[in-house]
């Protein structure tokens, strides 16, 4: 469940809303897009959100090809994800590499081996704040059922974001989530190192990291970063 940092007991009325738990939100968003892969029969799924200038930036994705493709869209200023965000509706392409709507994106799609793309706008207060995107490495004729499914996932993502943010937080949402997700990646990598080195399972590795963080009064991500830096 998503949480917010509560004020201390006995404290007076806060001057501003409780600080959002970005790590919990990032984890929930990542789990949601991961769950979309088998249901959409996609090779990758990602989430993009608009920054303060209204440009889409990746927040989380299930593989590196998705990240590279979304970055190419942003750099070129065209593509199905941008079209879905601008039009506020589901956009699909069976084969991006030969789709005349986005001629400059074709070469980038070939480089990243992206063919089929299905993108739905993520809405918050009836305003598009980003897109949920499904990608395949082979040409794919998306069905109406596929479009309905990605639209449903986009609704879930919008509700997750809306459950922990308010208008004052929207402008910092993308940067905060990227930071939280980057921290999670470091922790997962450090857990893998400890599992191999100490012969423990994932939970045991996490407990080791957490004890080190608590004993040194540091953040979990900082301990993970230090461990990775010392890895032979």
N, C-alpha and C positions, 0 to 999 in steps of 0.2 A: 504494500500500500504506500502511496506517496505521502510524504510527511513534510511538515514545515517546522522550522526551529521555533519553539515556543519561548515566550519570555519567562524569566525566573519567577518562581512562586512569590507572591507578595509584591511583585513589581507593579508600578503604576501603569496606567493605560499607555500602550506604545504609541510613539509618534508616527510610525509607519508600519505597514503590514509585516508579518513575520517573514524572515528570509526564506525563500524557497529552497527546498532540498533538491538541488540540481542533480546530485548523484543518483538519487532515487528515480527522478524523472528520466534521466539519461538511460538508466538500466531498463525501465519500463518501456521506453520507446524502442530500444534495441531489441528487446524480447518480442515486441509486437511485430517489427519488420522481419525478424527471423522466422516468426510463425507464419508469415505470409508466403514464404518460399514454396513449401509443399502444396499449399492450397491454391496458389496461382500457377504452380508448375513452372516457376521461374528459376533462372540460374543466379539471380541476385536481386535484392530489393534494397532501396535506400530512401532516406528522408532528406529533403532540402528545405531550408527555411530562409525567408528574406531577411537581409541585414537592414541596417538603418537607412541605407540608400535605396532599398527596395530590390536589390540584386540577390538572386538565389545563391545560397552557399550550402555545401553539404554539411550535414550534422552527424549522421551515422549511416553506415552501409554494411552489407554482409560480405563484401569482397573488395579487393583493390581495383578491379576493373570498373566497378560501379563508381568508386570515388574518382577515378581518372576520367570516366565519361562525363560525370556531372561537372567536373572542373573544365572539361573541354566546352561544354555547353555554356558555362558562364563566360569563358574567355572569348567565345565566338558570338555570344549574344543571341543564339538561336538553338532550337531543338524542341522536342515534344514536352519536356518538363517546363520550359519557359512558356510554351504555348498553353499548357494546362493551367499554369499559374495566372497568366494574363487573361485567358478566356473564362477561367473559373469553371471548367468542365473537363471531363475525361478526354484525353488525347491518346490515340494509339497509332502505331505504325508496325506493319508486318515485317518490313525490312528497311531499317534506317539507312543502310548503305546505298540504296537506290531510290530513296524517297526524295522527290523533287522539291518538297517544301523546305528542306534544310540542306541545300547543296554543299555548304561549307563544312557541315558536320559529318558528312559521309566519310572522308578520309580519316577523321579522328575515330569514328565508329569502327572502321576496319582495323585500325591500330589496336583498339581495345577489344576487338572481336565481339562487338555488340551488334545485334541484328534487330530483334523485336523489342519494342519499348511500349509500355503501358503506364500512363501517368495520370494521377488524380490530384486535384487541389486539396490541400489541408486547410480547413476553415476554422476560424476563431471569431465568434461574434459576427458570423455571416461574411467575414472578410477573409480572403485568401492570404495565408501567412507562409505557405510553402507547398510542397508537393510530395506525394508518396509515389515511388517509381519502381516498376517491375521490369527486369531486363532478361533477355534470353540471348544465347550465343548462336542460335539458329533462327532462321526466318519463322515467324509465328503469326498465324491468323487469329487474332484475339476475338473471342466471342462476346456476346452481350453478358453472359454469365461472368466472364473474366472482368469485364468493365464494372459490373455490379460488385464483384468481390473487392477490387482495388478501391472502389469508392467507399465500401464499408470499412476497409482498413484505414483509409484516410480520415473517416469520421472518428474512429477510435483514437487515432493519433491526435486529432484536434481536441478531443475531450480530455485526453491525458494532459495535454499542454494547458488547456483551460482550467483544469482542476488545481493547478498550482501556481498559475501566473495571473497577474492583473495588468491593467493598461500601463502601469509604471514599469513593469518588468519586460514588456514585449520587446523593447528596443535592445535589451541586453540578452535576450533569450538565446540567439544563435551562438554568440561567443561563449556564454556560460555553459551551454550544453556541449559545445566542442571541447571546452576545457575539461568538463566532467568526464566525457567519453575518453579523452586522451589519458586521463588519470586511471580509468578503468582498464585500458589497454596495458598500461605499465604494470598494474597490479596482476593482471592475468599472466603477463610474461614472467614476472617475478615468481608467481606461484609455480609455473612450469619449471623454472630453475630449481626451486626448492624441492619439488616433487622428485626430480631426478637426483639431486644432490643428497637429500635426507631420506629418500625412500618412503615418503609419506603420500597420502592421497591429497586431493584438491582441498578438502576442508582442513586437513592438518597443515598444509602449506599456508593457507590463509590465516590460521591461528598463530603460526610462527611469525608471519608478517605483522599481525596485529599486536602481538606481545612486544615485538621490537619497536613498533611505533609508539605504544603506550609507555614503555620504559624510557624512551628517549624524548617523549613529549613532542613527537613529530607527526606529520600527516602520513597516512598509509602510502600515498603516491610518492612521497619524498623518500621513504624507506625502500620502496620498490625500485625507484630510479637509482639509488645508491647501490643496491644489490646488483642490478643489471650492469652498472658501470664497472663493478669489480669482477664481473664474470670473465673467466679466462677466454 
